[in-house]
Amino acid sequence: MSISRNFINKNPKLSQVTKENKIKVGISIGDLNGIGPEIILKTFEDPRSLELCTPVLFASSRIMNFFKKHFSSKIHFHEINSVSQIKPGKVNVLNVWKEPVNIQFGQEDKKIGEYAIKSLEAAVASLKENTTDILVTAPINKSNIQSDKFNFPGHTDYLNQELEGNSLMFMVSEDLRVGLLTDHVPVKDVANHITEDLIQNKIATVSKSLKEDFAIPKPKIAVLAINPHAGDNGVIGNEDDTVLKPTLKKLRHDGNLVYGPYSADSFFGSSSYQNFDAIIASYHDQGLIPFKTITFGTGVNFTAGLNKVRTSPDHGTAYEIAGKGIADESSFKRAVFTGIEIFRRRTEYAHYSKNPLKKMSR
């Protein structure tokens, strides 16, 4: 059974609703020399994927037909030049550019990075104009996208500028959700970035997302320590004692179900994470290494805290296998379906929050 069919079976109400009003999924193409185009093709060449959404690829029909031929895909594209031409039930390809592009699979190329940004900017513009409902981003190379006009460590920071709210990298799977206090920050600078305001804001963002995006009314959140062994009472750093512990105590006093700080070295191995709705790690690798170890291939990168829904797969460009036809599309598929599910939950939450009597009569 395919992932899409599993998803529909577990969410019958979602399936029923989308038949009436399919969600438009904007897709940025990512690095054309990586595996992004391949996993996009594999996701949508299964027509059952179109039962849930109407995909809109921001690229060019010329380049997508090149990938279709290279990977011997049987997918059918609907070429468009404007979002007004989006056709439900079709894999729409919006021409962001029309010139030919030189593809060299597995190669880092500054020019290819420029096309990745063209695609992303067009997809985000559509999202802001509400001509698409959610955004799913294929992997980019953080090095070759840099320029005078685009100077961001990655998608999350760019979206934080373009959309409303405060972004938070939230890695999610069916059984595990991991947020970060700091994301693309050098390890040597992590402790200096973690302040009381930052901790409060990030926990508030995770709590709000769990309620609105994941339908968890009273979320229980664990926070991992900054230092090994939570500092061992100041022997291995004092940031946990002077910043993290007092802030968590205040949050608990205000009624939040926030616990920790927990030593990260044993937290996941002991399966303690299963007792919480989400875990907040102090820095990137502290959270993402165990997340990807436990869920790799089934995890999704969700940008929480913004007024729009954005998801992506939990992997990068995978240059080493690009063009070979062996890339696994599972995480990208889950990114699409998770984005749809979050959009539906968020819409439903907003609806019933405005109409409490309807909620009571359900």
Secondary structure, DSSP 8 states (H G I E B T S, - for coil): --HHHHHHHH-HHHHHHHHHS-EEEEEE---TTTTHHHHHHHHHSSGGGGGTEEEEEEE-HHHHHHHHHHTT----EEEESSGGG--TTSEEEEES--S-----TT---HHHHHHHHHHHHHHHHHHHTTSSSEEEE----TTTT--SS---SSHHHHHHHHSSEEEEEEEE-SS-EEEESSSS--GGGHHHH--HHHHHHHHHHHHHHHHHTS--SS-EEEEE-SSGGGGTTBTTBSHIIIIIHHHHHHHHHTT-EEEEEE-HHHHTTTTGGGGSSEEEESSHHHHHHHHHHHHTTT-EEEEEEESSEEEEESS---GGGTTTT----HHHHHHHHHHHHHHHHHHHHHHHHH-HHHHHT-
